[in-house]
Amino acid sequence: MPLRRAIAAVLLFVLVALSGCAGGREISLSSGETQVYSGSSDSGSTWEAHVPPDPNGTLILFSHGYRNAGPNPAWYESTTSHLKPLLERGYSVVASSYATLDWAMGTAEEDQLDALDQFTAEYASDHGEFDRVIAYGQSMGGLVTGRLAERSDTGIDTDIDAGIAACGVMAGGVDRNNHQLDGVYAAAVLLADRPDLQISGFSAPDEAVAPAAVISSAITEARKTPAGRARIAVVAALLYAPTRGGVDLEDDAAVARDQARTIEESMPVLMQRRAQIAGFIGGDSGWNAGVDYAQMIEESGRAEFIEELYDDAGLDLAEDVERLSEEAEIEPDPEALRWMQRTSTLSGELQMPVLTMHTLRDFVSPVEVSGVYEQDVERAGASEDLRQIYADRSGHCLHSADETVLAVEVMEQRLDEGRWPDTSAAGLRSLGDDLGLGNLRFLDYTPEPFVSTREWKES
């Protein structure tokens, strides 16, 4: 992308109270006048848009991630930190709150489209239309963006030209719920020796506290022995738990200790979050009845590592995974599963260019989901519309500001030229040099297999 879009002025941002009706307001800033628009939708969602002093003609439709508690503004401090580098370069941004907190996929797409429709109509009356619109989403918002990218008709006058999903839940809500259930189940059976422990079917997060305590205690004890760490490695594989940066990946014992630490720290929150989402949508969409855990471990990309840990501990891996398969009896709530399938899945049938961006070590939305999304897109015959880039970083959505800007600039080039620029690590670094973006940790990477996808067959 030519440097014509680069803007040197540093903007100061003012968070504004959300308004119940649409309308533009100007806020005086040291670097000029930034226009702030706000409004609301019939669903109860609110939206807010920021237009910098010298807009470059591109509008970003920002979809935020999962929020489980607290206020629900369209524009809040975390949003500002994510979007500030784009605003500084002349990009305008509109974002909605969604109608609710929690797993808001029931309305999120339409809430975003309502925000886009209302804002662009308001803005066009005085300033004309934007040159293009790029949908950009993070985490659950990446799933929102993915679904918007599959719509051939949005039902509004303004077209969306492209999508960018950062740290997105690109395997969809059904697979996400199942992969987390698999890990919890394996911990209950192999570590706590409690196949009878309730781990699904909750209606509120508090209901998961006691079972989570049982499993957490078992994990703490298991961490102390080679046998326990070997079994934790099975749990870690089913949860796609990453190994922290700085750990020697050639040292199996060090990797096992690190993964055990991650599982111990994460399990209580994971279980309560699953329970909260189940309560929100009115049932648990997850199931494991009929699942072949031996096949999952074999295909996971971690089988050799796990087998070595089991051999060193004098355990029989085949016996453990056979037990997991034999005792797997959890069935989904039918209505919850249908709701999740309707609102929170992706087909891969892209109607526009899409770029995904993921950190390598992300426990919340593991990097492996990028691989299954690529497969979905390939099956739909849309591979030319997809590119995927990876950053050598740890954590969920912890891309640098420069990486965020570069992702948008890659998409700008794709739209300007009608073909993708070089998205290899070397190509991205070269583009970053041209744009003055130095904090880049991109690398060429292929994720390990995502093995949690399955179809429920009602008896």
WOHUHU-V850945 format. One record per pair of residues at least 6 apart in sequence whose ideal C-beta (glycine too) atoms are under 8 Angstrom apart, sorted by sequence separation. I is the first residue (numbers start at 1). J is the second residue. D is the distance in whole Angstrom. If there is no record, write none. Layout:
BEGIN
I_J_D + I_J_D
END
This chain:
BEGIN
27_33_7 + 40_46_5 + 41_47_7 + 87_93_6 + 98_104_4 + 100_106_8 + 137_143_7 + 148_154_7 + 154_160_7 + 188_194_5 + 189_195_5 + 202_208_5 + 222_228_3 + 223_229_6 + 235_241_8 + 243_249_6 + 248_254_5 + 249_255_6 + 278_284_4 + 297_303_6 + 310_316_7 + 361_367_8 + 377_383_6 + 393_399_7 + 414_420_5 + 421_427_6 + 422_428_8 + 431_437_8 + 432_438_7 + 26_33_5 + 27_34_6 + 39_46_7 + 40_47_7 + 86_93_6 + 99_106_8 + 100_107_7 + 104_111_8 + 123_130_8 + 137_144_5 + 169_176_6 + 188_195_7 + 221_228_7 + 222_229_7 + 247_254_5 + 248_255_8 + 278_285_8 + 310_317_4 + 358_365_8 + 360_367_6 + 393_400_8 + 413_420_8 + 414_421_7 + 26_34_7 + 38_46_7 + 39_47_5 + 99_107_4 + 137_145_3 + 171_179_8 + 247_255_6 + 359_367_7 + 377_385_7 + 391_399_6 + 399_407_8 + 413_421_5 + 422_430_7 + 432_440_5 + 16_25_7 + 26_35_6 + 27_36_6 + 38_47_7 + 98_107_6 + 120_129_7 + 136_145_7 + 137_146_8 + 151_160_8 + 188_197_5 + 199_208_8 + 222_231_6 + 223_232_7 + 297_306_6 + 358_367_5 + 374_383_8 + 377_386_5 + 391_400_8 + 422_431_8 + 25_35_7 + 26_36_7 + 38_48_5 + 83_93_5 + 98_108_5 + 120_130_7 + 135_145_5 + 222_232_6 + 274_284_7 + 307_317_6 + 310_320_8 + 410_420_8 + 421_431_6 + 16_27_7 + 24_35_5 + 25_36_5 + 37_48_7 + 38_49_7 + 149_160_8 + 188_199_6 + 247_258_5 + 306_317_6 + 358_369_8 + 410_421_6 + 429_440_6 + 24_36_7 + 25_37_7 + 36_48_7 + 37_49_4 + 83_95_8 + 99_111_6 + 148_160_6 + 199_211_6 + 243_255_5 + 274_286_7 + 358_370_5 + 374_386_7 + 391_403_6 + 428_440_6 + 14_27_5 + 24_37_5 + 25_38_8 + 36_49_7 + 98_111_5 + 120_133_8 + 135_148_5 + 149_162_8 + 198_211_6 + 219_232_7 + 373_386_8 + 410_423_6 + 429_442_7 + 23_37_7 + 36_50_6 + 37_51_7 + 97_111_7 + 98_112_8 + 135_149_7 + 149_163_4 + 185_199_6 + 197_211_5 + 244_258_5 + 356_370_6 + 374_388_6 + 428_442_4 + 14_29_7 + 22_37_7 + 23_38_7 + 35_50_7 + 36_51_8 + 64_79_6 + 96_111_5 + 148_163_6 + 184_199_5 + 243_258_5 + 373_388_8 + 22_38_7 + 23_39_7 + 34_50_6 + 35_51_4 + 79_95_6 + 96_112_5 + 199_215_8 + 243_259_6 + 12_29_5 + 22_39_3 + 34_51_7 + 62_79_7 + 116_133_7 + 146_163_7 + 197_214_6 + 356_373_7 + 425_442_5 + 11_29_6 + 12_30_6 + 21_39_6 + 22_40_8 + 34_52_6 + 96_114_7 + 145_163_5 + 181_199_7 + 197_215_7 + 241_259_5 + 244_262_7 + 370_388_5 + 389_407_7 + 410_428_7 + 413_431_8 + 425_443_5 + 12_31_7 + 19_38_4 + 21_40_7 + 34_53_6 + 96_115_4 + 145_164_7 + 146_165_6 + 181_200_6 + 425_444_5 + 11_31_6 + 16_36_5 + 18_38_6 + 19_39_7 + 20_40_5 + 32_52_8 + 33_53_6 + 62_82_8 + 75_95_6 + 95_115_7 + 145_165_5 + 194_214_6 + 242_262_7 + 297_317_8 + 370_390_8 + 424_444_6 + 10_31_6 + 13_34_8 + 19_40_8 + 32_53_3 + 62_83_6 + 74_95_5 + 94_115_5 + 241_262_5 + 389_410_8 + 410_431_7 + 9_31_4 + 14_36_8 + 16_38_7 + 18_40_8 + 31_53_7 + 32_54_8 + 74_96_5 + 94_116_6 + 143_165_8 + 146_168_6 + 192_214_6 + 241_263_6 + 406_428_6 + 409_431_7 + 9_32_7 + 11_34_6 + 60_83_7 + 74_97_4 + 112_135_8 + 142_165_3 + 145_168_7 + 188_211_8 + 192_215_5 + 233_256_6 + 236_259_4 + 354_377_8 + 367_390_7 + 387_410_7 + 29_53_8 + 73_97_6 + 142_166_6 + 146_170_6 + 191_215_7 + 194_218_8 + 229_253_8 + 232_256_7 + 236_260_8 + 239_263_7 + 294_318_7 + 297_321_6 + 48_73_8 + 50_75_7 + 72_97_5 + 94_119_5 + 133_158_6 + 135_160_5 + 142_167_6 + 143_168_6 + 192_217_8 + 193_218_8 + 241_266_8 + 348_373_7 + 406_431_7 + 20_46_8 + 48_74_4 + 60_86_6 + 72_98_7 + 94_120_8 + 133_159_7 + 134_160_8 + 137_163_8 + 142_168_2 + 143_169_4 + 188_214_8 + 192_218_4 + 230_256_7 + 233_259_6 + 236_262_7 + 406_432_6 + 409_435_6 + 19_46_8 + 46_73_7 + 47_74_5 + 48_75_4 + 133_160_5 + 134_161_6 + 135_162_7 + 136_163_8 + 137_164_7 + 138_165_8 + 139_166_8 + 141_168_7 + 142_169_6 + 143_170_7 + 188_215_6 + 191_218_4 + 229_256_4 + 232_259_6 + 236_263_6 + 239_266_8 + 294_321_4 + 346_373_7 + 348_375_8 + 350_377_6 + 387_414_8 + 18_46_4 + 46_74_5 + 72_100_7 + 130_158_8 + 133_161_6 + 134_162_5 + 135_163_4 + 136_164_5 + 137_165_6 + 138_166_5 + 139_167_5 + 142_170_6 + 187_215_5 + 191_219_6 + 229_257_7 + 232_260_4 + 235_263_6 + 293_321_5 + 294_322_6 + 348_376_3 + 45_74_8 + 72_101_5 + 129_158_8 + 132_161_4 + 134_163_7 + 135_164_7 + 137_166_7 + 138_167_6 + 139_168_7 + 140_169_6 + 143_172_7 + 347_376_7 + 348_377_4 + 406_435_7 + 18_48_7 + 132_162_8 + 134_164_6 + 136_166_7 + 138_168_7 + 139_169_6 + 143_173_7 + 191_221_8 + 346_376_6 + 348_378_7 + 350_380_7 + 356_386_7 + 358_388_7 + 360_390_6 + 402_432_7 + 405_435_7 + 60_91_5 + 62_93_6 + 64_95_7 + 70_101_8 + 137_168_6 + 184_215_7 + 187_218_7 + 191_222_5 + 229_260_5 + 232_263_6 + 239_270_8 + 293_324_4 + 294_325_6 + 348_379_6 + 349_380_4 + 354_385_6 + 355_386_8 + 356_387_8 + 357_388_8 + 358_389_8 + 359_390_8 + 360_391_7 + 365_396_6 + 406_437_5 + 16_48_7 + 58_90_8 + 59_91_8 + 60_92_7 + 62_94_7 + 63_95_8 + 69_101_7 + 108_140_8 + 112_144_6 + 187_219_7 + 228_260_8 + 293_325_5 + 348_380_4 + 350_382_4 + 353_385_5 + 354_386_5 + 355_387_5 + 356_388_5 + 357_389_5 + 358_390_6 + 359_391_5 + 360_392_6 + 361_393_7 + 362_394_8 + 364_396_4 + 405_437_6 + 50_83_8 + 56_89_7 + 58_91_5 + 59_92_5 + 60_93_5 + 61_94_6 + 62_95_4 + 64_97_8 + 68_101_6 + 108_141_8 + 292_325_6 + 347_380_6 + 349_382_6 + 352_385_7 + 353_386_8 + 354_387_8 + 355_388_7 + 356_389_7 + 357_390_8 + 358_391_7 + 359_392_8 + 360_393_7 + 361_394_4 + 362_395_7 + 363_396_7 + 387_420_6 + 56_90_4 + 58_92_7 + 59_93_7 + 60_94_7 + 61_95_8 + 64_98_8 + 67_101_5 + 68_102_6 + 223_257_8 + 291_325_7 + 348_382_6 + 353_387_8 + 355_389_7 + 357_391_7 + 359_393_4 + 360_394_8 + 361_395_7 + 362_396_5 + 389_423_6 + 403_437_8 + 406_440_6 + 52_87_5 + 55_90_6 + 56_91_6 + 59_94_6 + 67_102_7 + 105_140_7 + 109_144_6 + 113_148_8 + 293_328_7 + 350_385_4 + 359_394_7 + 362_397_8 + 388_423_8 + 402_437_4 + 38_74_7 + 52_88_7 + 54_90_6 + 55_91_8 + 66_102_7 + 104_140_8 + 108_144_5 + 112_148_7 + 121_157_7 + 350_386_7 + 359_395_6 + 387_423_5 + 402_438_6 + 403_439_7 + 13_50_8 + 50_87_6 + 55_92_5 + 66_103_7 + 67_104_8 + 103_140_7 + 120_157_8 + 191_228_7 + 223_260_5 + 291_328_5 + 359_396_8 + 402_439_4 + 403_440_6 + 52_90_6 + 92_130_7 + 105_143_7 + 109_147_6 + 120_158_5 + 222_260_7 + 223_261_7 + 290_328_7 + 359_397_8 + 401_439_7 + 402_440_6 + 403_441_7 + 52_91_7 + 105_144_7 + 109_148_6 + 117_156_4 + 289_328_6 + 359_398_6 + 389_428_6 + 400_439_4 + 403_442_7 + 52_92_7 + 116_156_7 + 117_157_7 + 191_231_6 + 288_328_4 + 289_329_5 + 359_399_7 + 400_440_7 + 11_52_6 + 51_92_4 + 74_115_7 + 113_154_5 + 117_158_6 + 190_231_4 + 191_232_7 + 219_260_7 + 223_264_6 + 288_329_8 + 289_330_6 + 400_441_7 + 11_53_8 + 50_92_7 + 109_151_8 + 113_155_7 + 116_158_6 + 288_330_5 + 289_331_5 + 357_399_6 + 49_92_7 + 50_93_5 + 113_156_5 + 287_330_5 + 9_53_7 + 49_93_7 + 50_94_8 + 116_160_8 + 190_234_6 + 191_235_7 + 219_263_6 + 220_264_6 + 286_330_7 + 287_331_5 + 7_52_7 + 9_54_8 + 49_94_4 + 63_108_7 + 186_231_8 + 187_232_8 + 190_235_7 + 219_264_5 + 287_332_4 + 48_94_7 + 49_95_8 + 286_332_6 + 357_403_7 + 7_54_6 + 47_94_6 + 48_95_6 + 285_332_5 + 47_95_7 + 186_234_5 + 187_235_5 + 216_264_7 + 219_267_6 + 284_332_7 + 285_333_7 + 393_441_6 + 7_56_8 + 47_96_4 + 63_112_6 + 186_235_5 + 283_332_8 + 284_333_5 + 391_440_8 + 392_441_4 + 46_96_7 + 47_97_7 + 255_305_7 + 283_333_3 + 287_337_8 + 357_407_5 + 391_441_5 + 392_442_8 + 5_56_5 + 45_96_5 + 46_97_5 + 61_112_6 + 216_267_6 + 282_333_8 + 283_334_8 + 285_336_4 + 391_442_6 + 392_443_5 + 4_56_8 + 45_97_5 + 183_235_5 + 186_238_5 + 215_267_6 + 216_268_6 + 283_335_6 + 284_336_6 + 285_337_4 + 355_407_6 + 390_442_7 + 391_443_7 + 5_58_8 + 34_87_8 + 45_98_5 + 183_236_8 + 252_305_6 + 256_309_6 + 282_335_7 + 283_336_3 + 389_442_6 + 390_443_6 + 45_99_5 + 61_115_8 + 282_336_6 + 283_337_8 + 285_339_7 + 390_444_8 + 18_73_6 + 41_96_7 + 44_99_4 + 61_116_5 + 183_238_4 + 212_267_6 + 213_268_8 + 238_293_8 + 278_333_8 + 281_336_5 + 285_340_4 + 355_410_6 + 390_445_4 + 18_74_6 + 43_99_4 + 44_100_7 + 82_138_7 + 182_238_4 + 183_239_4 + 212_268_4 + 215_271_7 + 252_308_6 + 283_339_8 + 285_341_8 + 355_411_6 + 18_75_8 + 37_94_8 + 59_116_8 + 182_239_7 + 252_309_6 + 282_339_7 + 15_73_8 + 41_99_7 + 183_241_8 + 238_296_7 + 278_336_7 + 281_339_5 + 353_411_7 + 16_75_7 + 179_238_7 + 180_239_7 + 209_268_8 + 212_271_4 + 238_297_8 + 281_340_7 + 355_414_8 + 15_75_6 + 179_239_7 + 211_271_7 + 212_272_7 + 237_297_6 + 252_312_8 + 15_76_7 + 59_120_7 + 179_240_7 + 353_414_5 + 15_77_7 + 45_107_7 + 238_300_8 + 353_415_7 + 208_271_4 + 209_272_7 + 234_297_7 + 237_300_5 + 43_107_5 + 47_111_8 + 208_272_5 + 15_80_7 + 237_302_4 + 45_111_4 + 49_115_8 + 206_272_8 + 208_274_7 + 236_302_8 + 13_80_5 + 43_110_7 + 47_114_7 + 205_272_4 + 208_275_4 + 353_420_8 + 43_111_6 + 47_115_3 + 105_173_6 + 205_273_7 + 207_275_6 + 355_423_8 + 41_110_8 + 45_114_7 + 206_275_8 + 233_302_7 + 237_306_6 + 41_111_6 + 45_115_7 + 49_119_5 + 103_173_7 + 205_275_5 + 13_84_6 + 43_114_7 + 47_118_7 + 59_130_4 + 204_275_6 + 205_276_4 + 42_114_8 + 47_119_7 + 51_123_7 + 58_130_7 + 61_133_6 + 63_135_7 + 65_137_8 + 199_271_7 + 202_274_7 + 203_275_8 + 204_276_7 + 233_305_7 + 234_306_6 + 11_84_7 + 41_114_4 + 57_130_6 + 58_131_6 + 59_132_7 + 60_133_8 + 61_134_7 + 63_136_7 + 64_137_8 + 65_138_5 + 66_139_6 + 202_275_4 + 233_306_5 + 13_87_7 + 41_115_7 + 49_123_7 + 57_131_4 + 58_132_5 + 59_133_5 + 60_134_6 + 61_135_5 + 62_136_5 + 63_137_3 + 64_138_7 + 65_139_3 + 66_140_4 + 200_274_8 + 205_279_7 + 57_132_7 + 58_133_8 + 59_134_7 + 60_135_8 + 61_136_7 + 62_137_7 + 63_138_7 + 64_139_8 + 65_140_5 + 203_278_7 + 204_279_5 + 371_446_7 + 11_87_6 + 39_115_7 + 58_134_6 + 60_136_5 + 64_140_8 + 65_141_5 + 187_263_7 + 202_278_6 + 203_279_5 + 230_306_7 + 233_309_5 + 371_447_4 + 11_88_6 + 41_118_8 + 63_140_8 + 64_141_5 + 65_142_8 + 201_278_7 + 202_279_7 + 370_447_5 + 371_448_7 + 10_88_6 + 63_141_3 + 200_278_8 + 367_445_8 + 371_449_7 + 372_450_4 + 9_88_7 + 18_97_8 + 39_118_5 + 62_141_7 + 63_142_7 + 230_309_4 + 368_447_5 + 371_450_5 + 39_119_7 + 183_263_8 + 187_267_7 + 229_309_7 + 230_310_5 + 367_447_5 + 368_448_6 + 7_88_6 + 63_144_4 + 368_449_7 + 369_450_6 + 372_453_6 + 7_89_5 + 37_119_6 + 63_145_5 + 201_283_8 + 202_284_7 + 230_312_7 + 368_450_4 + 6_89_6 + 7_90_5 + 39_122_8 + 184_267_7 + 201_284_5 + 226_309_7 + 230_313_5 + 234_317_8 + 360_443_8 + 5_89_6 + 6_90_8 + 200_284_5 + 229_313_8 + 231_315_8 + 366_450_8 + 5_90_6 + 37_122_6 + 63_148_8 + 230_315_6 + 360_445_7 + 5_91_8 + 37_123_7 + 184_270_7 + 200_286_6 + 226_312_6 + 227_313_4 + 234_320_7 + 61_148_8 + 183_270_8 + 184_271_6 + 226_313_4 + 227_314_7 + 234_321_7 + 225_313_8 + 227_315_6 + 231_320_7 + 180_270_6 + 184_274_7 + 234_324_8 + 181_274_7 + 180_274_6 + 22_118_5 + 22_119_8 + 177_274_7 + 266_363_6 + 24_122_6 + 23_122_7 + 24_123_8 + 61_160_7 + 22_122_5 + 177_277_7 + 262_363_6 + 24_126_8 + 65_167_8 + 185_288_6 + 181_286_4 + 180_286_7 + 181_287_7 + 182_288_6 + 177_284_7 + 181_288_6 + 186_293_7 + 177_285_5 + 178_286_5 + 177_286_4 + 178_287_7 + 182_291_7 + 178_288_7 + 174_285_6 + 182_293_8 + 173_285_7 + 182_296_7 + 245_361_6 + 244_361_7 + 242_360_7 + 243_361_7 + 242_361_4 + 337_456_6 + 242_362_7 + 242_363_6 + 241_363_6 + 240_363_8 + 239_363_7 + 242_366_7 + 332_456_6 + 334_458_7 + 241_366_8 + 242_367_8 + 240_366_3 + 239_366_8 + 240_367_8 + 240_368_5 + 190_320_6 + 200_330_5 + 199_330_8 + 195_327_5 + 201_333_7 + 190_323_8 + 189_323_7 + 190_324_7 + 189_324_6 + 186_324_6 + 189_327_6 + 185_324_7 + 185_328_7 + 185_330_7 + 302_448_7 + 245_392_8 + 301_448_3 + 245_393_8 + 300_448_7 + 301_449_5 + 181_330_7 + 245_394_5 + 300_449_6 + 244_394_6 + 299_449_6 + 300_451_5 + 242_394_7 + 299_451_5 + 296_451_5 + 295_451_8 + 296_452_7 + 174_337_7 + 177_340_7 + 291_454_7 + 174_340_5 + 173_340_5 + 174_341_6 + 290_457_8 + 287_456_6 + 173_343_7 + 174_344_7 + 173_344_3 + 174_345_6 + 172_344_6 + 173_345_7 + 172_345_4 + 102_276_7 + 103_277_5 + 172_346_5 + 102_277_7 + 106_281_8 + 170_346_7 + 103_280_6 + 102_280_4 + 103_281_6 + 100_280_8 + 170_356_6 + 179_366_8 + 168_356_6 + 163_352_6 + 165_354_7 + 176_365_8 + 162_352_5 + 163_353_7 + 164_354_7 + 165_355_8 + 166_356_8 + 167_357_7 + 168_358_8 + 161_352_6 + 162_353_5 + 163_354_5 + 164_355_5 + 165_356_5 + 166_357_5 + 167_358_6 + 160_352_7 + 161_353_8 + 162_354_7 + 163_355_7 + 164_356_8 + 165_357_7 + 166_358_8 + 167_359_7 + 162_355_8 + 164_357_7 + 176_369_8 + 175_369_8 + 167_362_6 + 170_365_8 + 150_346_7 + 169_365_5 + 150_347_6 + 167_364_8 + 168_365_7 + 171_368_8 + 175_372_7 + 150_348_8 + 167_365_5 + 171_369_4 + 147_346_7 + 150_349_5 + 152_351_5 + 170_369_5 + 146_346_5 + 150_350_6 + 151_351_6 + 169_369_7 + 170_370_6 + 143_344_7 + 149_350_6 + 150_351_6 + 168_369_7 + 171_372_5 + 149_351_6 + 170_372_7 + 171_373_7 + 143_346_7 + 149_352_5 + 170_373_4 + 68_273_7 + 149_354_5 + 168_373_8 + 68_276_6 + 146_354_7 + 240_448_8 + 145_354_8 + 240_450_7 + 142_356_7 + 238_452_8 + 142_365_8 + 139_364_7 + 139_365_6 + 146_373_7 + 167_396_6 + 167_397_4 + 166_397_6 + 167_399_8 + 106_339_7 + 166_399_6 + 106_343_5 + 105_343_4 + 166_404_7 + 105_344_5 + 103_344_7 + 166_407_7 + 164_407_5 + 164_408_7 + 164_411_6 + 162_411_5 + 162_414_7 + 162_415_6 + 161_415_6 + 139_396_7 + 139_397_6 + 138_397_5 + 182_452_6 + 179_450_8 + 136_408_7 + 179_452_4 + 134_408_7 + 178_452_5 + 175_450_7 + 178_454_7 + 134_411_6 + 175_452_5 + 134_412_8 + 175_453_5 + 171_450_6 + 134_415_8 + 171_452_7 + 171_453_7 + 132_415_6 + 82_397_8 + 85_401_4 + 89_405_6 + 84_401_7 + 85_402_8 + 91_408_7 + 86_404_7 + 85_404_6 + 86_405_6 + 85_405_5 + 82_404_7 + 86_408_6 + 65_397_7 + 60_408_7 + 58_408_8 + 58_412_7 + 5_409_8 + 5_412_7 + 1_409_4 + 1_412_4 + 1_413_5 + 1_416_7 + 6_435_7 + 6_436_7 + 3_434_8 + 3_435_7 + 1_435_7
END
